[in-house]
């Protein structure tokens, strides 16, 4: 029986992918060729190049399809790729997701396809899909964690800051804020956080295009685990609520009402068997405070991407939108600070 992922000393180039991909996948799809498969480039990615390869002989069955992920240029500066692979292996081992990483090559991975469609901002608010997302996120958060690991939020913010040219961006006020957040605010938001309850394995990037809904099987899958690390469970929830904004023409004024949040949170905490959790306006306000941290984090991410990414996307404007959202919530985050 094969052990996965298979390690291959190969570097793929997107410009020559049609010639390079078939020798690489021969060990897992021996009879696939350019004449009986089709390559599809997915355009939603803002960091990496993502392609799907599908068998034309089974047009109604994509269960054997593969995803090819070619890492974005210089993303190793702020993404731990081995941690990403380890997270995917762990999710498979715990039965949370079925997709396995099959091949690891020099500048990417190949993994099994999650059948279904990526969600839109309308989909994630649909009652049935919303329920499935809450259950799936709770299942991730119930996976046992390493109690020596530190929360990811400050680690990744500090990493982004290291990569930014202080001469290009005026980050004076943000630097001051981050010091206060780390020293005074986070310890108050969740006092004496417990591993396995408050600090859990988080996806940390649950935007709508990273959620796949299978209407036929009534299942939800998540994709894109490059930011998956130990973090505050409420950060992961807040991140998902913020990402109701969508990806194309993101509208950050879209955010679930307290009533919507409470329905979602009831399902989530029931799945985690934390029935004693009080679900009220105070909890929703706490999640809003984490939403401020979410916007701060992804604003800094966008500035880093503006510096290193060749992808045609207006990262600077995206960063501005994120920082605007952060500043709108800043007074709430800093109350009693």
C-alpha positions as CSV (number, residue, x, y, z in Angstrom):
1,X,0.0,0.0,0.0
2,X,1.4,3.4,-1.0
3,X,2.3,6.0,1.6
4,X,1.2,9.5,0.9
5,X,2.3,12.1,0.1
6,X,4.8,10.8,-2.5
7,X,7.8,13.2,-2.6
8,X,8.9,14.2,-6.1
9,X,12.0,16.3,-6.9
10,X,10.2,18.3,-9.6
11,X,9.5,22.0,-10.1
12,X,6.4,22.8,-12.1
13,X,6.1,25.9,-14.3
14,X,2.6,27.1,-15.1
15,X,3.6,28.1,-18.6
16,X,4.6,24.5,-19.4
17,X,2.1,22.7,-17.2
18,X,0.5,20.6,-20.0
19,X,3.9,18.9,-20.7
20,X,5.1,18.6,-17.1
21,X,2.1,17.4,-15.2
22,X,1.5,14.0,-16.8
23,X,5.0,12.5,-15.9
24,X,4.5,13.9,-12.4
25,X,1.1,12.1,-11.8
26,X,2.0,8.8,-13.4
27,X,2.5,7.2,-10.0
28,X,-1.1,8.0,-9.0
29,X,-3.0,8.2,-12.4
30,X,-1.0,5.9,-14.7
31,X,-3.3,6.0,-17.7
32,X,-4.1,9.8,-17.7
33,X,-2.8,11.7,-20.7
34,X,-3.4,15.0,-22.4
35,X,-5.9,13.3,-24.8
36,X,-8.2,11.8,-22.1
37,X,-8.1,14.6,-19.5
38,X,-8.7,18.3,-19.3
39,X,-6.9,21.0,-17.3
40,X,-8.9,23.8,-15.7
41,X,-7.3,26.9,-14.1
42,X,-9.3,28.2,-11.1
43,X,-9.1,32.0,-11.0
44,X,-10.3,32.7,-7.4
45,X,-6.9,32.2,-5.8
46,X,-5.2,35.4,-4.5
47,X,-2.0,33.7,-3.5
48,X,-1.3,30.6,-5.5
49,X,-1.9,29.1,-8.9
50,X,-4.6,26.4,-8.6
51,X,-5.6,24.0,-11.4
52,X,-7.9,21.0,-11.6
53,X,-7.3,17.9,-13.8
54,X,-10.3,15.9,-14.7
55,X,-10.9,12.6,-16.5
56,X,-12.9,13.2,-19.7
57,X,-13.9,9.5,-19.8
58,X,-16.1,9.9,-16.7
59,X,-17.7,13.4,-17.2
60,X,-20.4,12.7,-14.6
61,X,-17.9,11.5,-12.0
62,X,-15.2,13.8,-10.7
63,X,-14.2,11.6,-7.7
64,X,-10.8,10.9,-9.2
65,X,-10.1,14.5,-10.1
66,X,-6.9,16.1,-8.8
67,X,-6.0,19.6,-7.6
68,X,-2.6,21.0,-8.5
69,X,-1.5,23.8,-6.3
70,X,1.6,25.7,-7.4
71,X,2.8,27.9,-4.6
72,X,2.8,31.7,-5.1
73,X,6.2,33.3,-5.5
74,X,7.9,34.1,-2.2
75,X,4.9,32.8,-0.2
76,X,7.4,30.7,1.8
77,X,8.4,33.9,3.5
78,X,5.1,33.8,5.5
79,X,3.6,30.4,4.9
80,X,4.9,27.2,6.6
81,X,4.2,24.7,3.7
82,X,5.0,21.7,5.8
83,X,2.5,22.8,8.4
84,X,-0.1,23.1,5.7
85,X,0.5,19.5,4.5
86,X,0.6,18.3,8.1
87,X,-2.8,19.9,8.8
88,X,-4.3,18.2,5.7
89,X,-3.0,14.9,6.8
90,X,-4.4,15.4,10.3
91,X,-7.8,16.4,8.9
92,X,-7.9,13.2,6.8
93,X,-6.8,11.0,9.8
94,X,-9.5,12.4,12.0
95,X,-12.2,11.9,9.3
96,X,-13.0,15.6,9.0
97,X,-12.1,15.8,5.3
98,X,-11.7,13.0,2.8
99,X,-9.2,14.7,0.5
100,X,-5.6,13.4,0.8
101,X,-2.4,15.0,-0.2
102,X,-1.0,12.6,-2.8
103,X,2.1,14.3,-4.2
104,X,4.4,16.9,-2.7
105,X,6.8,18.5,-5.3
106,X,9.3,21.3,-5.0
107,X,6.9,24.2,-5.5
108,X,3.5,22.7,-4.7
109,X,1.2,19.8,-3.9
110,X,-1.3,17.6,-5.6
111,X,-4.3,16.5,-3.6
112,X,-7.7,14.9,-4.1
113,X,-10.6,17.1,-5.5
114,X,-13.5,18.1,-3.2
115,X,-16.6,17.5,-5.3
116,X,-19.1,20.4,-5.3
117,X,-19.2,24.1,-6.0
118,X,-17.3,26.9,-4.2
119,X,-19.7,29.0,-2.2
120,X,-20.8,32.6,-2.9
121,X,-21.7,35.1,-0.3
122,X,-25.3,34.3,-0.8
123,X,-24.7,30.6,-0.4
124,X,-23.1,30.9,3.1
125,X,-26.2,32.7,4.4
126,X,-28.6,30.0,3.2
127,X,-29.9,28.2,6.3
128,X,-28.9,24.7,5.4
129,X,-25.4,25.5,4.1
130,X,-24.8,27.8,7.1
131,X,-25.7,24.9,9.4
132,X,-23.3,22.6,7.6
133,X,-20.5,25.1,7.8
134,X,-21.0,25.6,11.6
135,X,-20.9,21.8,12.1
136,X,-17.8,21.4,10.0
137,X,-15.9,24.2,11.7
138,X,-16.8,22.7,15.1
139,X,-15.5,19.3,14.0
140,X,-12.1,20.9,13.1
141,X,-12.1,22.8,16.4
142,X,-12.6,19.5,18.3
143,X,-9.4,17.9,16.9
144,X,-6.8,17.4,19.7
145,X,-4.1,20.1,19.7
146,X,-0.5,20.5,20.7
147,X,-0.5,22.4,24.0
148,X,3.0,23.8,23.4
149,X,2.0,25.8,20.3
150,X,1.4,29.5,20.6
151,X,-1.7,31.3,19.2
152,X,-1.2,32.1,15.5
153,X,-2.7,35.6,15.4
154,X,0.2,37.6,16.9
155,X,2.8,35.3,15.2
156,X,1.5,35.9,11.7
157,X,0.9,39.6,12.3
158,X,4.5,40.0,13.4
159,X,5.7,38.0,10.4
160,X,3.8,40.2,8.0
161,X,5.3,43.3,9.7
162,X,8.8,41.9,9.3
163,X,8.3,41.7,5.5
164,X,6.9,45.2,5.0
165,X,9.1,48.1,4.0
166,X,8.4,50.8,6.6
167,X,9.5,53.4,4.0
168,X,6.7,52.4,1.6
169,X,3.9,52.2,4.1
170,X,3.2,54.4,7.2
171,X,2.5,51.7,9.8
172,X,3.3,53.9,12.9
173,X,-0.2,53.8,14.4
174,X,-0.7,50.1,13.5
175,X,2.6,49.2,15.2
176,X,1.5,51.0,18.3
177,X,-1.9,49.2,18.2
178,X,-0.4,45.8,17.8
179,X,1.8,46.2,20.9
180,X,-1.3,47.1,22.9
181,X,-3.3,44.3,21.4
182,X,-0.7,41.7,22.3
183,X,0.1,43.0,25.8
184,X,-3.3,44.2,27.1
185,X,-6.2,43.4,24.8
186,X,-5.9,39.8,23.9
187,X,-5.3,38.6,27.5
188,X,-8.7,40.3,28.3
189,X,-10.7,39.1,25.3
190,X,-10.3,35.5,26.4
191,X,-9.0,35.2,29.9
192,X,-6.8,32.2,30.7
193,X,-7.5,30.5,27.4
194,X,-7.6,26.7,27.5
195,X,-6.1,24.5,24.8
196,X,-8.7,22.4,23.2
197,X,-11.5,24.8,24.2
198,X,-10.6,28.4,23.5
199,X,-7.3,27.7,21.6
200,X,-8.0,25.1,18.8
201,X,-6.8,24.1,15.4
202,X,-8.2,26.8,13.2
203,X,-8.5,27.2,9.4
204,X,-7.9,30.9,9.8
205,X,-8.9,31.8,6.2
206,X,-12.5,30.7,5.8
207,X,-13.5,33.0,3.0
208,X,-16.5,31.9,0.9
209,X,-14.4,30.5,-2.0
210,X,-12.6,28.2,0.5
211,X,-15.9,26.5,1.2
212,X,-17.2,23.8,-1.1
213,X,-20.8,22.7,-1.0
214,X,-21.9,19.4,-2.5
215,X,-25.7,19.6,-3.1
216,X,-26.0,15.9,-4.0
217,X,-24.4,14.6,-0.8
218,X,-25.4,17.6,1.4
219,X,-21.8,18.0,2.6
220,X,-19.4,20.8,3.2
221,X,-15.6,20.7,2.6
222,X,-13.1,23.4,3.3
223,X,-10.0,23.9,1.1
224,X,-6.8,26.0,1.3
225,X,-5.1,25.2,4.6
226,X,-2.0,27.3,4.3
227,X,-2.8,29.4,7.4
228,X,-4.1,26.5,9.5
229,X,-2.6,26.7,12.9
230,X,-3.6,26.8,16.6
231,X,-5.5,30.0,17.2
232,X,-8.5,31.4,19.1
233,X,-11.7,29.6,18.1
234,X,-13.5,33.0,18.1
235,X,-11.0,34.4,15.6
236,X,-11.9,31.6,13.2
237,X,-15.6,32.3,13.6
238,X,-15.1,36.0,13.3
239,X,-13.0,35.5,10.1
240,X,-15.8,33.5,8.6
241,X,-18.4,36.1,9.4
242,X,-16.2,38.9,8.0
243,X,-15.8,36.9,4.8
244,X,-19.5,37.0,4.1
245,X,-18.3,40.0,2.1
246,X,-17.3,37.7,-0.7
247,X,-14.2,37.7,-2.9
248,X,-15.1,39.4,-6.2
249,X,-16.2,43.0,-5.5
250,X,-16.0,42.3,-1.8
251,X,-18.6,44.2,0.3
252,X,-17.5,44.3,3.9
253,X,-20.7,46.0,4.9
254,X,-22.2,42.5,4.7
255,X,-22.0,40.9,8.1
256,X,-24.4,38.5,9.8
257,X,-26.9,40.1,12.3
258,X,-26.8,39.1,15.9
259,X,-29.8,36.8,15.3
260,X,-28.0,35.1,12.4
261,X,-24.9,34.7,14.5
262,X,-26.8,33.2,17.5
263,X,-28.5,30.6,15.3
264,X,-25.1,29.7,13.8
265,X,-23.3,29.7,17.2
266,X,-26.0,27.5,18.8
267,X,-25.3,24.7,16.2
268,X,-21.5,25.2,16.5
269,X,-21.4,24.9,20.3
270,X,-23.8,22.0,20.3
271,X,-21.5,20.2,17.9
272,X,-18.5,21.0,20.1
273,X,-20.5,19.7,23.1
274,X,-20.1,23.0,24.8
275,X,-23.8,23.4,25.7
276,X,-23.0,25.5,28.7
277,X,-21.8,28.4,26.5
278,X,-24.0,31.4,26.9
279,X,-25.0,32.7,23.4
280,X,-26.0,36.3,23.8
281,X,-25.3,39.9,22.6
282,X,-22.1,39.9,24.7
283,X,-20.7,37.0,22.8
284,X,-21.6,38.6,19.5
285,X,-19.8,41.8,20.6
286,X,-16.7,39.7,21.5
287,X,-16.8,38.1,18.1
288,X,-16.9,41.7,16.6
289,X,-13.8,42.5,18.5
290,X,-12.1,39.5,16.9
291,X,-13.4,40.8,13.6
292,X,-11.3,43.9,14.1
293,X,-8.3,41.7,14.5
294,X,-9.3,39.7,11.4
295,X,-9.3,42.9,9.3
296,X,-6.1,44.1,10.7
297,X,-4.4,40.7,9.9
298,X,-5.6,40.6,6.3
299,X,-4.9,44.2,5.7
300,X,-1.2,43.5,6.5
301,X,-1.3,40.4,4.4
302,X,-2.5,42.4,1.4
303,X,0.4,44.9,1.8
304,X,2.8,41.9,1.8
305,X,1.1,40.5,-1.3
306,X,1.4,43.9,-3.0
307,X,5.1,43.6,-2.5
308,X,5.8,40.0,-3.6
309,X,2.9,38.7,-5.7
310,X,2.8,38.7,-9.5
311,X,-0.9,38.0,-9.5
312,X,-3.0,40.7,-11.2
313,X,-5.0,42.0,-8.2
314,X,-5.2,45.4,-6.6
315,X,-3.8,44.4,-3.2
316,X,-3.2,47.9,-2.0
317,X,-6.8,48.9,-2.5
318,X,-7.8,45.7,-0.8
319,X,-5.6,46.5,2.1
320,X,-7.2,49.9,2.4
321,X,-10.6,48.4,2.6
322,X,-9.5,46.0,5.3
323,X,-7.8,48.8,7.3
324,X,-11.0,50.9,7.0
325,X,-13.0,48.0,8.5
326,X,-10.4,47.7,11.3
327,X,-10.6,51.4,12.2
328,X,-14.4,51.2,12.3
329,X,-14.2,48.5,14.9
330,X,-11.1,49.8,16.7
331,X,-13.0,51.7,19.4
332,X,-14.9,48.5,20.3
333,X,-11.7,46.5,20.4
334,X,-9.9,49.1,22.5
335,X,-12.7,49.8,25.0
336,X,-11.3,49.5,28.5
337,X,-7.8,49.0,27.1
